[in-house]
Amino acid sequence: MADVFLSYGRPTRARVEQISEAMEAGGYSLWWDKALNASDDYAMVIEREIDAARCVVVAWSAPARQSLWVRAEANEALDAGKLVQINLDACRLPLPFTMLHFLDFRPWHGEREGSPWTDFDGRVGAMLRGERLADEAAAPSGPALQGFGKAALLGWAAIALAALIALAVGLAATGRIAPAAFSGMVMVALALAAMLMALAAFILIRVSLASRR
């Protein structure tokens, strides 16, 4: 079992080989898929190695962004709180990873001095020491599809609103409330529906803007 798991898109293998060599030269115990054997159950082995690793480095690229394997590995790392991200080609990271810190590795050519390597080395080292990274201290733990808590609240509010409308219709149908009271409840429900739609539009715009950063 290795301390660091390395995830990447297959077309960037040569670039990732260079990164793995630099990490191993720095003393890191590293696992990536070149260690897989043809007879291995890939899913089981990868899951076991991610669980065992204390840090998961995801090397994002355009091919990695399209890879279900890379996304799954990044989700596992995010859930476990051991994700370090680098970007090889300035591709837009998928949600929710675009909202988390990542290092730009476009200018890196194998040197183990200067930026971005010193920053990367510091982040991986801190992760292996069990230190929480300062710029991600505020990132919520839990499911990987984080950042959508407000949308969930809107869903519950919509359910409550539907229940209110159903109650008003039921009371009106049985003659338990006067028409004026029924009209009042409908007006309140419509006002709440308008507020929910405005909030939903605001959240969708914020998420859309964050995904373009």
Backbone as a chain_set.jsonl record, in Angstrom:
{"seq": "MADVFLSYGRPTRARVEQISEAMEAGGYSLWWDKALNASDDYAMVIEREIDAARCVVVAWSAPARQSLWVRAEANEALDAGKLVQINLDACRLPLPFTMLHFLDFRPWHGEREGSPWTDFDGRVGAMLRGERLADEAAAPSGPALQGFGKAALLGWAAIALAALIALAVGLAATGRIAPAAFSGMVMVALALAAMLMALAAFILIRVSLASRR", "coords": {"N": [[0.835, -1.191, 0.0], [0.469, 2.274, -0.742], [1.358, 5.67, 0.226], [0.432, 7.782, -1.299], [-1.996, 8.198, -3.788], [-2.316, 8.357, -7.249], [-4.22, 9.919, -9.659], [-5.356, 10.183, -13.025], [-5.87, 11.19, -16.505], [-5.727, 8.893, -19.158], [-4.513, 9.689, -21.728], [-2.614, 11.544, -20.883], [-0.475, 10.228, -19.855], [2.381, 10.217, -20.197], [3.128, 12.712, -19.204], [2.251, 12.478, -16.574], [3.854, 10.405, -15.744], [6.27, 11.724, -15.501], [5.68, 13.386, -13.341], [5.229, 11.453, -11.37], [7.775, 10.317, -11.147], [9.222, 12.48, -10.128], [7.942, 12.77, -7.657], [8.515, 10.313, -6.415], [11.276, 10.57, -6.311], [11.386, 12.466, -4.391], [10.837, 11.047, -2.159], [8.297, 10.049, -1.738], [5.851, 7.517, -1.245], [4.219, 5.938, -3.745], [1.267, 5.159, -5.627], [-0.061, 4.277, -8.75], [-1.924, 3.583, -11.776], [-0.144, 2.084, -13.334], [0.781, 0.053, -11.879], [-1.101, -1.907, -11.974], [-2.104, -5.229, -12.802], [-2.869, -7.395, -15.562], [-4.603, -9.39, -14.776], [-5.862, -8.394, -12.576], [-8.686, -7.316, -10.603], [-9.791, -4.452, -11.523], [-11.447, -2.386, -10.424], [-11.757, -3.179, -7.724], [-9.092, -3.206, -6.824], [-8.3, -0.535, -7.215], [-10.121, 0.82, -5.55], [-9.315, -0.214, -3.073], [-6.685, 0.78, -2.906], [-7.107, 3.545, -2.904], [-8.506, 3.81, -0.5], [-6.481, 3.058, 1.26], [-4.495, 4.96, 0.872], [-3.122, 8.061, 2.074], [-3.279, 10.434, 0.848], [-4.67, 11.703, -2.107], [-3.797, 12.478, -5.272], [-5.085, 14.256, -7.876], [-4.686, 14.614, -11.233], [-5.849, 16.84, -13.206], [-7.096, 17.213, -16.52], [-8.096, 17.805, -19.941], [-8.758, 15.181, -21.0], [-8.954, 13.802, -18.524], [-11.095, 15.082, -17.349], [-13.188, 14.082, -18.828], [-13.223, 11.476, -18.076], [-14.836, 8.858, -16.466], [-13.689, 7.25, -14.546], [-11.656, 8.866, -13.395], [-13.211, 10.924, -12.31], [-14.719, 9.449, -10.466], [-12.697, 8.555, -8.745], [-11.748, 11.015, -7.818], [-14.028, 11.913, -6.468], [-14.181, 10.003, -4.399], [-11.839, 10.664, -3.023], [-12.4, 13.3, -2.263], [-14.61, 12.942, -0.574], [-13.319, 11.577, 1.461], [-11.641, 13.486, 2.436], [-9.006, 13.9, 1.489], [-7.907, 15.065, -0.793], [-5.82, 16.389, -3.311], [-5.373, 18.679, -5.855], [-4.216, 19.107, -9.203], [-3.692, 20.91, -12.257], [-3.219, 20.149, -15.556], [-3.533, 21.212, -18.115], [-5.025, 23.543, -18.166], [-7.735, 23.052, -18.394], [-11.278, 23.373, -17.761], [-12.258, 22.534, -14.573], [-14.469, 19.9, -13.476], [-17.641, 20.337, -11.813], [-18.034, 19.343, -8.371], [-15.447, 20.233, -8.177], [-14.213, 22.448, -9.23], [-14.632, 24.397, -7.392], [-12.794, 24.083, -5.455], [-9.395, 24.304, -4.204], [-6.712, 24.277, -6.552], [-3.618, 23.477, -8.269], [-1.745, 25.057, -10.819], [-0.186, 23.32, -13.231], [0.825, 23.737, -15.731], [3.202, 25.273, -16.37], [5.191, 23.614, -15.424], [8.091, 21.593, -15.687], [9.386, 19.336, -14.753], [11.176, 20.1, -12.778], [12.215, 20.221, -9.33], [12.144, 22.388, -7.741], [11.062, 25.65, -6.824], [7.979, 27.282, -7.922], [5.361, 25.443, -9.582], [6.004, 23.358, -7.92], [7.031, 23.436, -5.249], [4.84, 24.383, -3.819], [3.016, 22.332, -4.319], [4.389, 20.13, -3.216], [4.39, 20.933, -0.569], [1.641, 20.855, 0.043], [0.96, 18.156, -0.357], [2.692, 16.994, 1.521], [1.684, 18.119, 3.909], [-0.849, 16.967, 3.928], [-0.179, 14.263, 4.265], [0.842, 14.383, 6.792], [-1.382, 14.688, 8.219], [-2.464, 17.191, 8.491], [-4.831, 19.801, 8.228], [-5.598, 21.553, 5.308], [-5.269, 25.027, 5.06], [-6.705, 26.683, 3.242], [-8.814, 25.14, 2.594], [-10.247, 24.671, 4.796], [-12.777, 25.576, 5.251], [-14.328, 24.15, 3.555], [-17.124, 22.093, 3.223], [-17.586, 18.914, 4.784], [-18.567, 15.542, 3.914], [-20.985, 14.349, 1.529], [-19.844, 14.13, -1.884], [-21.078, 15.778, -3.774], [-21.183, 18.535, -2.949], [-22.102, 21.881, -1.834], [-24.632, 22.226, -2.732], [-26.537, 22.523, -0.828], [-28.363, 24.617, -0.396], [-30.045, 24.337, -2.551], [-31.252, 21.951, -1.876], [-32.7, 22.782, 0.364], [-34.508, 24.455, -0.902], [-35.975, 22.537, -2.246], [-37.289, 21.213, -0.127], [-38.808, 23.367, 0.774], [-40.458, 23.739, -1.434], [-41.959, 21.397, -1.306], [-43.32, 21.845, 1.097], [-44.835, 24.04, 0.339], [-46.458, 22.923, -1.663], [-47.924, 21.216, -0.044], [-49.31, 23.097, 1.482], [-50.945, 24.279, -0.475], [-52.45, 22.043, -1.223], [-53.786, 21.579, 1.18], [-55.34, 23.906, 1.371], [-57.013, 23.621, -0.867], [-58.339, 21.274, -0.157], [-59.72, 22.067, 2.19], [-61.35, 24.052, 1.117], [-62.902, 22.561, -0.646], [-64.421, 20.988, 1.053], [-65.924, 22.83, 2.292], [-65.004, 24.027, 4.621], [-63.656, 26.368, 4.917], [-64.088, 29.849, 4.246], [-64.726, 31.366, 1.029], [-63.237, 33.758, 0.793], [-61.146, 33.384, 2.619], [-59.929, 31.199, 1.431], [-59.056, 32.353, -0.948], [-57.162, 34.1, 0.119], [-55.229, 32.294, 1.143], [-54.389, 31.156, -1.249], [-53.205, 33.368, -2.481], [-51.065, 33.832, -0.744], [-49.654, 31.446, -1.156], [-48.949, 31.733, -3.853], [-47.259, 33.949, -3.693], [-45.178, 32.9, -2.16], [-44.324, 30.922, -3.932], [-43.312, 32.489, -6.01], [-41.124, 33.64, -4.696], [-39.564, 31.357, -4.192], [-38.941, 30.583, -6.814], [-37.378, 32.755, -7.601], [-35.202, 32.51, -5.839], [-34.237, 29.998, -6.622], [-33.42, 30.561, -9.243], [-31.371, 32.371, -8.69], [-29.488, 30.729, -7.328], [-28.874, 28.852, -9.328], [-27.644, 30.529, -11.198], [-25.388, 31.35, -9.73], [-24.039, 28.881, -9.396], [-23.562, 28.264, -12.072], [-21.81, 30.351, -12.794], [-19.678, 29.778, -11.079], [-18.781, 27.386, -12.152], [-17.474, 28.198, -14.406], [-15.128, 29.341, -13.694]], "CA": [[0.0, 0.0, 0.0], [1.248, 3.504, -0.859], [0.815, 6.839, 0.916], [-0.183, 8.698, -2.27], [-2.657, 7.619, -4.958], [-2.268, 9.317, -8.342], [-5.305, 9.728, -10.625], [-5.08, 10.987, -14.216], [-6.459, 10.731, -17.755], [-4.749, 8.052, -19.851], [-3.703, 10.365, -22.754], [-1.555, 12.368, -20.277], [0.376, 9.298, -19.107], [3.794, 10.624, -20.228], [3.256, 13.855, -18.285], [2.07, 11.967, -15.216], [5.071, 9.639, -15.447], [7.255, 12.712, -15.054], [5.278, 13.791, -11.99], [5.444, 10.328, -10.449], [9.216, 10.19, -10.919], [9.633, 13.561, -9.236], [7.417, 12.474, -6.329], [9.288, 9.205, -5.853], [12.598, 11.108, -5.991], [11.225, 13.223, -3.149], [10.623, 10.134, -1.038], [6.902, 9.658, -1.563], [5.389, 6.186, -1.63], [3.208, 6.31, -4.73], [0.576, 4.125, -6.405], [-0.925, 4.665, -9.857], [-2.424, 2.382, -12.441], [0.864, 1.262, -13.999], [1.002, -1.098, -11.003], [-2.153, -2.891, -12.204], [-1.829, -6.391, -13.632], [-3.989, -7.737, -16.443], [-5.527, -10.291, -14.08], [-6.454, -7.71, -11.423], [-10.011, -6.7, -10.639], [-9.371, -3.057, -11.473], [-12.266, -1.594, -9.503], [-11.447, -3.569, -6.35], [-7.732, -2.775, -6.496], [-8.284, 0.936, -7.126], [-10.837, 1.199, -4.329], [-8.462, -0.574, -1.937], [-5.539, 1.678, -2.845], [-7.591, 4.867, -2.479], [-8.799, 3.717, 0.94], [-5.231, 2.947, 2.018], [-3.674, 6.164, 0.707], [-3.421, 9.214, 2.929], [-3.431, 11.581, -0.037], [-4.991, 11.366, -3.494], [-3.479, 13.569, -6.196], [-5.812, 14.157, -9.137], [-4.091, 15.438, -12.285], [-6.918, 17.155, -14.135], [-6.791, 17.579, -17.9], [-9.305, 17.603, -20.738], [-9.143, 13.76, -20.97], [-9.355, 13.414, -17.171], [-12.43, 15.636, -17.107], [-14.149, 13.216, -19.506], [-13.081, 10.107, -17.582], [-15.656, 8.48, -15.316], [-12.793, 6.709, -13.531], [-11.016, 9.974, -12.679], [-14.241, 11.59, -11.512], [-15.052, 8.581, -9.337], [-11.564, 8.588, -7.813], [-11.746, 12.335, -7.188], [-15.148, 11.934, -5.515], [-13.777, 9.224, -3.227], [-10.841, 11.44, -2.289], [-13.069, 14.451, -1.66], [-15.399, 12.437, 0.553], [-12.404, 11.167, 2.532], [-10.869, 14.639, 2.883], [-7.575, 13.733, 1.207], [-7.761, 15.42, -2.206], [-4.937, 17.461, -3.781], [-5.649, 18.794, -7.283], [-3.351, 19.864, -10.098], [-4.283, 21.067, -13.576], [-2.139, 19.99, -16.529], [-3.72, 21.912, -19.388], [-5.95, 24.673, -18.004], [-9.121, 22.692, -18.653], [-12.204, 23.732, -16.698], [-12.532, 21.381, -13.727], [-15.9, 19.64, -13.318], [-18.23, 20.587, -10.492], [-17.799, 20.533, -7.569], [-14.006, 20.384, -7.961], [-13.796, 23.793, -9.61], [-14.775, 25.271, -6.223], [-11.727, 23.766, -4.515], [-8.053, 24.749, -4.595], [-5.89, 23.422, -7.415], [-2.363, 24.086, -8.7], [-1.542, 25.096, -12.264], [1.056, 22.615, -13.575], [1.217, 23.974, -17.126], [4.588, 25.709, -16.555], [6.139, 22.708, -14.754], [8.8, 20.732, -16.642], [10.151, 18.296, -14.065], [12.045, 20.616, -11.715], [11.706, 20.042, -7.98], [12.372, 23.645, -7.043], [10.218, 26.73, -7.301], [6.552, 27.042, -8.132], [4.374, 25.081, -8.569], [6.361, 22.131, -7.207], [7.16, 23.625, -3.801], [3.481, 24.454, -3.279], [2.471, 20.983, -4.413], [5.087, 19.31, -2.227], [3.911, 21.342, 0.751], [0.271, 20.403, 0.246], [0.972, 16.696, -0.193], [3.323, 16.707, 2.808], [0.748, 18.462, 4.978], [-1.898, 15.95, 3.924], [0.364, 13.029, 4.835], [1.018, 14.603, 8.241], [-2.699, 14.796, 8.843], [-2.804, 18.585, 8.71], [-5.896, 20.308, 7.361], [-5.122, 22.666, 4.507], [-5.934, 26.248, 5.518], [-7.644, 27.248, 2.28], [-9.944, 24.253, 2.418], [-10.828, 24.404, 6.105], [-14.195, 25.907, 5.227], [-15.052, 23.265, 2.646], [-17.923, 21.162, 4.005], [-17.331, 17.491, 4.616], [-19.783, 14.822, 3.577], [-21.094, 13.899, 0.155], [-19.029, 14.861, -2.835], [-21.851, 16.805, -4.454], [-21.4, 19.556, -1.948], [-22.396, 23.177, -2.384], [-26.001, 22.275, -3.21], [-27.42, 22.484, 0.333], [-29.442, 25.583, -0.565], [-30.999, 23.756, -3.491], [-32.029, 20.96, -1.121], [-33.663, 23.532, 1.176], [-35.572, 24.887, -1.802], [-36.823, 21.379, -2.498], [-38.176, 21.035, 1.028], [-39.755, 24.482, 0.778], [-41.447, 23.474, -2.479], [-42.859, 20.363, -0.781], [-44.189, 22.494, 2.083], [-45.766, 24.885, -0.409], [-47.441, 22.037, -2.284], [-48.808, 20.743, 1.03], [-50.185, 24.214, 1.838], [-51.949, 24.413, -1.523], [-53.351, 20.889, -1.116], [-54.623, 21.795, 2.357], [-56.314, 24.947, 1.05], [-57.998, 23.047, -1.788], [-59.151, 20.325, 0.596], [-60.634, 22.798, 3.079], [-62.361, 24.727, 0.306], [-63.801, 21.559, -1.226], [-65.327, 20.493, 2.097], [-66.665, 23.962, 2.843], [-64.527, 24.365, 5.971], [-63.169, 27.749, 4.943], [-64.835, 30.749, 3.379], [-64.019, 31.687, -0.219], [-62.263, 34.835, 1.002], [-59.978, 32.791, 3.275], [-59.271, 30.373, 0.424], [-58.339, 33.265, -1.841], [-55.992, 34.588, 0.843], [-54.226, 31.24, 1.186], [-53.843, 31.018, -2.594], [-52.317, 34.504, -2.718], [-49.835, 33.568, 0.019], [-48.931, 30.368, -1.844], [-48.373, 32.285, -5.077], [-46.133, 34.807, -3.312], [-44.078, 32.015, -1.771], [-43.822, 30.271, -5.147], [-42.483, 33.461, -6.712], [-39.865, 33.762, -3.955], [-38.785, 30.141, -4.423], [-38.422, 30.627, -8.174], [-36.298, 33.743, -7.639], [-34.052, 31.933, -5.148], [-33.702, 28.923, -7.464], [-32.707, 31.19, -10.348], [-30.14, 32.946, -8.142], [-28.54, 29.647, -7.046], [-28.426, 28.296, -10.604], [-26.7, 31.482, -11.792], [-24.139, 31.275, -8.96], [-23.375, 27.615, -9.724], [-23.082, 28.381, -13.449], [-20.64, 31.224, -12.8], [-18.563, 29.084, -10.413], [-18.26, 26.339, -13.029], [-16.694, 28.796, -15.478], [-13.886, 29.908, -13.16]], "C": [[0.879, 1.254, 0.0], [0.574, 4.644, -0.099], [0.044, 7.757, -0.02], [-0.753, 7.899, -3.439], [-2.703, 8.699, -6.022], [-3.317, 8.971, -9.385], [-5.093, 10.667, -11.808], [-5.846, 10.435, -15.411], [-5.405, 10.032, -18.591], [-3.934, 8.785, -20.931], [-2.575, 11.238, -22.185], [-0.547, 11.502, -19.526], [1.842, 9.735, -19.075], [4.045, 11.772, -19.25], [3.163, 13.392, -16.839], [3.254, 11.102, -14.803], [6.159, 10.563, -14.917], [6.949, 13.176, -13.632], [5.552, 12.679, -10.989], [6.928, 10.138, -10.149], [9.726, 11.264, -9.976], [9.148, 13.304, -7.811], [8.22, 11.354, -5.662], [10.705, 9.653, -5.506], [12.557, 11.922, -4.702], [10.89, 12.358, -1.953], [9.193, 9.695, -0.824], [6.676, 8.217, -2.018], [4.149, 6.374, -2.484], [2.58, 5.085, -5.395], [-0.199, 4.802, -7.519], [-1.112, 3.465, -10.748], [-1.38, 1.598, -13.232], [1.198, 0.032, -13.157], [-0.057, -2.183, -11.19], [-1.662, -4.031, -13.096], [-3.067, -6.742, -14.442], [-5.03, -8.594, -15.741], [-6.239, -9.626, -12.902], [-7.903, -7.324, -11.68], [-9.783, -5.208, -10.438], [-10.138, -2.244, -10.427], [-11.912, -1.9, -8.046], [-10.068, -3.068, -5.931], [-7.681, -1.261, -6.312], [-8.98, 1.409, -5.859], [-9.987, 0.922, -3.09], [-7.298, 0.401, -1.793], [-5.946, 3.09, -2.444], [-7.881, 4.867, -0.986], [-7.518, 3.732, 1.765], [-4.396, 4.221, 1.966], [-4.097, 7.255, 1.681], [-3.591, 10.493, 2.128], [-3.738, 11.072, -1.438], [-4.73, 12.598, -4.341], [-4.239, 13.316, -7.493], [-5.202, 15.146, -10.112], [-5.165, 15.7, -13.339], [-6.367, 17.576, -15.494], [-8.089, 17.413, -18.669], [-9.7, 16.12, -20.786], [-9.605, 13.304, -19.589], [-10.766, 13.891, -16.868], [-13.51, 14.748, -17.729], [-14.146, 11.785, -18.981], [-13.958, 9.844, -16.364], [-14.789, 7.936, -14.19], [-12.169, 7.842, -12.712], [-12.029, 10.691, -11.795], [-14.605, 10.766, -10.272], [-13.94, 8.607, -8.295], [-11.488, 9.933, -7.083], [-12.874, 12.46, -6.168], [-14.798, 11.181, -4.241], [-12.789, 10.012, -2.366], [-11.475, 12.632, -1.586], [-13.886, 14.036, -0.45], [-14.514, 12.099, 1.749], [-11.545, 12.321, 3.046], [-9.381, 14.523, 2.618], [-7.253, 14.047, -0.253], [-6.788, 16.575, -2.397], [-5.084, 17.503, -5.304], [-4.571, 19.593, -8.014], [-4.03, 19.903, -11.469], [-3.167, 21.073, -14.609], [-2.292, 20.855, -17.769], [-4.737, 23.048, -19.344], [-7.379, 24.336, -18.392], [-9.99, 23.177, -17.498], [-12.517, 22.481, -15.881], [-14.035, 21.158, -13.625], [-16.369, 20.035, -11.927], [-18.252, 19.293, -9.692], [-16.323, 20.898, -7.425], [-13.484, 21.76, -8.352], [-13.871, 24.765, -8.438], [-13.677, 25.049, -5.196], [-10.371, 24.182, -5.08], [-7.395, 23.747, -5.541], [-4.663, 24.207, -7.859], [-2.211, 23.983, -10.205], [-0.179, 24.482, -12.597], [1.457, 22.809, -15.043], [2.685, 24.388, -17.262], [5.627, 24.746, -15.984], [6.758, 21.751, -15.775], [9.733, 19.739, -15.954], [11.03, 18.779, -12.938], [11.377, 20.442, -10.345], [12.044, 21.246, -7.113], [11.45, 24.698, -7.625], [8.77, 26.31, -7.48], [6.334, 26.354, -9.495], [4.781, 23.899, -7.69], [6.444, 22.328, -5.701], [5.784, 23.718, -3.144], [2.834, 23.075, -3.257], [3.077, 20.075, -3.344], [4.61, 19.644, -0.816], [2.516, 20.833, 1.041], [0.208, 18.889, 0.454], [1.579, 16.329, 1.159], [2.402, 16.999, 3.976], [-0.367, 17.423, 5.077], [-1.407, 14.657, 4.574], [0.594, 13.159, 6.338], [-0.31, 14.754, 8.96], [-3.121, 16.216, 9.125], [-3.895, 19.004, 7.74], [-5.385, 21.524, 6.625], [-5.954, 23.905, 4.798], [-6.993, 26.74, 4.545], [-8.815, 26.333, 1.984], [-10.605, 23.917, 3.746], [-12.323, 24.648, 6.113], [-15.001, 24.998, 4.319], [-15.825, 22.234, 3.441], [-17.536, 19.724, 3.745], [-18.638, 16.807, 4.249], [-19.812, 14.458, 2.109], [-20.316, 14.763, -0.808], [-19.793, 15.946, -3.552], [-22.229, 17.875, -3.452], [-21.682, 20.881, -2.621], [-23.832, 23.304, -2.867], [-26.991, 22.189, -2.044], [-28.593, 23.428, 0.191], [-30.492, 25.05, -1.531], [-31.864, 22.721, -2.797], [-33.08, 21.65, -0.253], [-34.82, 24.031, 0.316], [-36.532, 23.738, -2.108], [-37.799, 21.128, -1.362], [-39.218, 22.148, 1.106], [-40.852, 24.274, -0.264], [-42.451, 22.415, -2.027], [-43.838, 20.963, 0.22], [-45.24, 23.358, 1.389], [-46.849, 24.045, -1.071], [-48.434, 21.518, -1.247], [-49.796, 21.832, 1.444], [-51.301, 24.377, 0.817], [-52.96, 23.267, -1.449], [-54.303, 21.041, 0.066], [-55.715, 22.809, 2.054], [-57.416, 24.404, 0.141], [-58.924, 22.089, -1.055], [-60.158, 21.012, 1.495], [-61.734, 23.495, 2.29], [-63.376, 23.733, -0.248], [-64.812, 21.047, -0.213], [-66.107, 21.609, 2.764], [-66.215, 24.388, 4.23], [-63.933, 25.754, 6.065], [-63.976, 28.563, 3.938], [-64.036, 31.02, 2.108], [-62.962, 32.762, -0.05], [-60.983, 34.291, 1.637], [-59.196, 31.926, 2.294], [-58.455, 31.232, -0.543], [-57.077, 33.804, -1.183], [-54.869, 33.559, 0.884], [-53.583, 31.045, -0.189], [-52.872, 32.145, -2.901], [-50.987, 34.327, -1.98], [-48.995, 32.503, -0.676], [-48.266, 30.882, -3.107], [-47.167, 33.17, -4.775], [-44.921, 33.964, -2.919], [-43.478, 31.322, -2.987], [-42.923, 31.215, -5.931], [-41.133, 33.631, -6.03], [-38.973, 32.55, -4.195], [-38.179, 30.134, -5.824], [-37.264, 31.612, -8.292], [-35.038, 33.2, -6.977], [-33.405, 30.828, -5.991], [-32.905, 29.5, -8.625], [-31.377, 31.772, -9.877], [-29.086, 31.873, -7.914], [-28.006, 29.053, -8.341], [-27.422, 29.221, -11.294], [-25.362, 31.424, -11.08], [-23.358, 30.014, -9.297], [-22.793, 27.679, -11.133], [-21.824, 29.243, -13.529], [-19.441, 30.536, -12.17], [-17.954, 28.039, -11.32], [-17.413, 26.891, -14.147], [-15.377, 29.362, -14.99], [-12.719, 28.986, -13.406]], "O": [[1.913, 1.288, 0.666], [-0.623, 4.594, 0.184], [-0.891, 8.435, 0.405], [-0.081, 7.037, -4.005], [-3.086, 9.834, -5.739], [-3.315, 7.869, -9.934], [-4.696, 11.817, -11.623], [-6.406, 9.341, -15.343], [-4.289, 10.537, -18.718], [-2.738, 8.518, -21.043], [-1.674, 11.631, -22.926], [0.16, 11.999, -18.65], [2.485, 9.634, -18.03], [5.06, 11.791, -18.554], [3.911, 13.861, -15.981], [3.616, 11.074, -13.627], [6.882, 10.21, -13.985], [7.857, 13.338, -12.817], [6.047, 12.931, -9.89], [7.295, 9.831, -9.014], [10.568, 10.993, -9.119], [9.868, 13.592, -6.855], [8.56, 11.445, -4.482], [11.28, 9.18, -4.526], [13.565, 12.053, -4.007], [10.682, 12.869, -0.852], [8.895, 9.034, 0.171], [7.225, 7.764, -3.023], [3.142, 6.905, -2.016], [3.263, 4.104, -5.688], [-0.911, 5.778, -7.283], [-0.513, 2.418, -10.5], [-1.702, 0.533, -13.759], [1.817, -0.914, -13.645], [0.07, -3.269, -10.624], [-0.893, -3.81, -14.032], [-4.187, -6.419, -14.045], [-6.213, -8.532, -16.076], [-7.123, -10.23, -12.294], [-8.3, -7.043, -12.812], [-9.601, -4.752, -9.309], [-9.541, -1.506, -9.643], [-11.784, -0.987, -7.23], [-9.894, -2.566, -4.82], [-7.084, -0.768, -5.355], [-8.483, 2.3, -5.171], [-9.948, 1.734, -2.166], [-6.961, 0.805, -0.68], [-5.211, 3.763, -1.722], [-7.538, 5.819, -0.285], [-7.466, 4.34, 2.834], [-3.67, 4.528, 2.912], [-5.263, 7.358, 2.061], [-4.0, 11.52, 2.669], [-3.124, 10.109, -1.899], [-5.363, 13.637, -4.153], [-4.056, 12.281, -8.134], [-5.192, 16.353, -9.869], [-5.369, 14.893, -14.246], [-5.316, 18.209, -15.593], [-9.08, 16.935, -18.116], [-10.882, 15.816, -20.627], [-10.539, 12.51, -19.481], [-11.54, 13.195, -16.211], [-14.624, 14.673, -17.21], [-14.972, 10.97, -19.393], [-13.836, 10.528, -15.348], [-15.102, 8.129, -13.015], [-12.155, 7.787, -11.482], [-11.726, 11.026, -10.65], [-14.776, 11.306, -9.179], [-14.212, 8.674, -7.096], [-11.201, 9.985, -5.887], [-12.683, 13.059, -5.11], [-15.077, 11.649, -3.138], [-12.891, 10.024, -1.139], [-11.129, 12.941, -0.445], [-13.855, 14.703, 0.584], [-14.9, 12.304, 2.9], [-10.793, 12.143, 4.004], [-8.571, 14.988, 3.419], [-6.428, 13.376, -0.873], [-6.901, 17.61, -1.739], [-4.935, 16.478, -5.968], [-4.081, 20.608, -7.519], [-4.84, 19.036, -11.797], [-2.267, 21.91, -14.547], [-1.3, 21.199, -18.411], [-5.25, 23.463, -20.383], [-8.163, 25.237, -18.691], [-9.499, 23.371, -16.386], [-12.986, 21.482, -16.427], [-14.804, 22.118, -13.68], [-15.583, 20.062, -10.98], [-18.47, 18.23, -10.273], [-15.981, 21.779, -6.636], [-12.438, 22.192, -7.868], [-13.255, 25.83, -8.472], [-13.626, 25.742, -4.179], [-10.224, 24.385, -6.285], [-7.504, 22.535, -5.359], [-4.657, 25.437, -7.833], [-2.513, 22.948, -10.798], [0.859, 25.061, -12.279], [2.341, 22.109, -15.536], [3.364, 23.914, -18.173], [6.823, 25.028, -16.05], [6.062, 21.176, -16.611], [10.756, 19.349, -16.518], [11.585, 17.963, -12.201], [10.155, 20.507, -10.217], [12.207, 21.127, -5.898], [11.097, 24.634, -8.802], [8.388, 25.167, -7.231], [7.045, 26.652, -10.455], [4.018, 23.476, -6.821], [5.976, 21.477, -4.945], [5.579, 23.199, -2.047], [2.181, 22.703, -2.282], [2.364, 19.344, -2.657], [4.446, 18.759, 0.024], [2.229, 20.421, 2.165], [-0.506, 18.403, 1.332], [1.058, 15.464, 1.864], [2.339, 16.223, 4.929], [-0.78, 17.046, 6.174], [-2.136, 14.029, 5.343], [0.548, 12.17, 7.069], [-0.347, 14.928, 10.178], [-4.04, 16.442, 9.913], [-3.886, 18.612, 6.574], [-4.806, 22.426, 7.229], [-7.184, 23.856, 4.788], [-8.067, 27.171, 4.966], [-9.709, 26.691, 1.218], [-11.421, 22.999, 3.826], [-13.059, 24.02, 6.873], [-16.231, 25.064, 4.311], [-15.232, 21.549, 4.273], [-17.198, 19.355, 2.621], [-19.699, 17.431, 4.273], [-18.758, 14.276, 1.501], [-20.144, 15.963, -0.595], [-19.2, 16.962, -3.914], [-23.4, 18.097, -3.146], [-21.525, 21.01, -3.835], [-24.225, 24.361, -3.359], [-28.15, 21.825, -2.242], [-29.705, 23.099, 0.604], [-31.687, 25.284, -1.349], [-33.057, 22.61, -3.076], [-34.21, 21.174, -0.141], [-35.971, 24.031, 0.752], [-37.742, 23.937, -2.214], [-38.98, 20.864, -1.588], [-40.371, 21.903, 1.461], [-42.018, 24.586, -0.024], [-43.642, 22.513, -2.323], [-45.027, 20.645, 0.208], [-46.397, 23.398, 1.808], [-48.024, 24.41, -1.045], [-49.627, 21.394, -1.523], [-50.962, 21.552, 1.721], [-52.458, 24.587, 1.18], [-54.165, 23.479, -1.592], [-55.477, 20.682, -0.022], [-56.872, 22.614, 2.425], [-58.598, 24.684, 0.345], [-60.133, 22.079, -1.287], [-61.316, 20.6, 1.565], [-62.89, 23.535, 2.712], [-64.569, 24.029, -0.313], [-65.938, 20.708, -0.576], [-66.87, 21.363, 3.699], [-66.969, 25.047, 4.946], [-63.726, 26.27, 7.164], [-64.471, 28.049, 2.935], [-62.81, 30.915, 2.109], [-61.904, 32.696, -0.676], [-59.878, 34.676, 1.254], [-57.965, 31.911, 2.31], [-57.329, 30.894, -0.905], [-56.044, 33.952, -1.836], [-53.702, 33.897, 0.685], [-52.38, 30.8, -0.287], [-51.828, 31.915, -3.512], [-49.922, 34.632, -2.517], [-47.775, 32.634, -0.777], [-47.132, 30.506, -3.404], [-46.174, 33.148, -5.503], [-43.789, 34.269, -3.293], [-42.261, 31.151, -3.068], [-41.892, 30.799, -6.46], [-40.109, 33.754, -6.702], [-37.764, 32.694, -4.38], [-37.032, 29.725, -6.003], [-36.286, 31.347, -8.991], [-33.933, 33.399, -7.482], [-32.18, 30.733, -6.066], [-31.835, 28.99, -8.959], [-30.371, 31.678, -10.581], [-27.92, 32.067, -8.26], [-26.811, 28.776, -8.446], [-26.462, 28.752, -11.905], [-24.314, 31.446, -11.725], [-22.14, 30.07, -9.466], [-21.679, 27.214, -11.373], [-20.882, 28.906, -14.247], [-18.317, 30.678, -12.651], [-16.745, 27.815, -11.279], [-16.69, 26.131, -14.792], [-14.575, 29.825, -15.802], [-11.592, 29.301, -13.024]]}, "num_chains": 1, "name": "protein.A"}
